[in-house]
């Protein structure tokens, strides 16, 4: 893969990372502990708030995992290993990287995971 394409993927990965970080910051209030004051909030409202909190926490966990994948891909770009499968050392197809720029494995190796 040539340097121009690698820089294009770096740009895509950086933009995606920025989106995830912004989303994480914007949902901080949803992940806050739920107030259990029975005088101000009814039982069903608390249950709704707990459900919103649980969903926000799961979304946060998934965003954090994706940020780690992106950071790992950016590190591979910095070391010159980007675009090569971590298992078999074969080149990862450009189509696969277009679908998932953070992909660490080729299609064959990812199929067994």
C-alpha positions in Angstrom: 0.0 0.0 0.0 1.4 3.4 -0.9 2.0 6.3 1.4 -0.9 8.3 0.1 -3.4 5.6 0.8 -1.9 5.0 4.3 -2.3 8.8 5.0 -5.9 8.6 3.7 -6.6 5.8 6.2 -4.9 7.7 9.0 -7.2 10.6 8.2 -10.3 8.3 8.3 -9.2 6.7 11.5 -8.5 10.0 13.2 -11.9 11.4 12.1 -13.7 8.3 13.5 -11.7 8.5 16.7 -12.7 12.2 17.1 -16.4 11.2 16.5 -16.3 8.5 19.2 -14.5 10.8 21.7 -17.1 13.6 21.1 -20.0 11.1 21.5 -18.5 9.9 24.7 -18.3 13.4 26.1 -21.8 14.3 25.0 -23.4 11.3 26.8 -21.5 11.7 30.1 -24.7 12.8 31.9 -26.6 9.7 30.8 -23.9 7.5 32.5 -24.1 9.4 35.8 -25.5 7.6 38.9 -29.3 7.7 39.1 -30.8 9.7 41.9 -33.0 7.4 44.0 -34.9 10.2 45.8 -38.5 8.8 46.1 -39.9 12.2 46.8 -38.9 13.8 43.4 -39.1 10.8 41.1 -41.6 8.0 40.9 -40.7 4.3 40.7 -41.3 3.9 37.0 -39.3 7.1 36.2 -36.4 5.7 38.2 -36.6 2.4 36.3 -36.6 4.3 33.0 -33.6 6.3 34.3 -31.8 3.1 35.3 -32.5 1.6 31.9 -31.1 4.7 30.1 -28.1 4.6 32.3 -27.5 0.9 31.6 -27.8 1.5 27.8 -25.5 4.5 28.0 -22.9 2.5 30.0 -23.0 -0.3 27.3 -22.6 2.3 24.5 -19.7 3.8 26.4 -18.1 0.4 26.7 -18.5 -0.2 23.0 -17.1 3.2 22.1 -14.1 2.7 24.3 -13.4 -0.7 22.6 -13.6 0.9 19.2 -11.3 3.8 20.3 -8.8 1.2 21.4 -9.1 -0.6 18.0 -8.5 2.7 16.3 -5.6 3.6 18.5 -4.0 0.3 17.7 -4.5 0.8 14.0 -2.9 4.3 14.3 0.0 2.7 16.1 0.4 0.2 13.3 0.5 3.1 10.8 3.3 4.7 12.9 5.3 1.5 13.0 4.8 0.7 9.3 2.7 -2.4 10.1 -0.7 -1.1 8.9 -2.4 -3.1 6.3 -0.7 -6.4 7.3 -2.5 -9.2 9.1 -1.4 -9.7 12.7 -1.8 -13.5 12.4 -0.4 -14.5 9.0 1.5 -11.3 7.9 -0.3 -11.2 4.6 -1.6 -7.9 3.2 -5.1 -7.0 4.3 -7.2 -6.3 1.2 -8.0 -2.6 0.5 -11.8 -3.4 0.3 -11.7 -4.8 3.8 -9.8 -1.7 5.1 -12.3 0.5 3.4 -15.1 -1.3 5.3 -13.2 -1.3 8.6 -10.0 0.8 8.6 -9.1 -0.6 12.1 -9.2 -4.2 10.9 -6.1 -6.0 12.3 -6.7 -9.3 10.4 -7.2 -10.4 6.8 -10.5 -12.0 5.9 -9.2 -15.5 6.2 -7.7 -15.0 9.7 -10.7 -13.0 10.9 -13.1 -15.8 9.8 -11.7 -18.1 12.5 -12.4 -15.6 15.3 
